[in-house]
Amino acid sequence: WAAVGPRRYVAGIILEFCGFQAAQSVVLSMMSKIIPLSLAKGTFNSGFITTSLTTLARATGDCFITVMGLVSIRQLLNLLAMPSFILAGFSIMLSVFHGHELSV
């Protein structure tokens, strides 16, 4: 029952994509309310910068997945999950130890 067929995979990817898009819109909405007024003006405003950085991040992630798939398609899940856990742990440690410096 745990096997992932083509239909379940496509449904999962669509659900994941919709979730990421919904989360991104919430984060951008919150960011627009706390952004300094100096960054809210002009062509290179916070919305443009955020959109550009998220596009770059998605492209980098796609390239990483492609490279890991070329390394070993059979171990793709392990090759993707382990760096993700390491980066998540590193992010949590940074926020715990340096969170006071990030607060506005």
Secondary structure, 3 states (H helix, E strand, C coil): CCCCCHHHHHHHHHHHHHHHHHHHHHHHHHHHHHCCHHHHCCCCCHHHHHHHHHHHHHHHHHHHHHHHHHHCCCCHHHHHHHHHHHHHHHHHHHHHHHHHHHCC
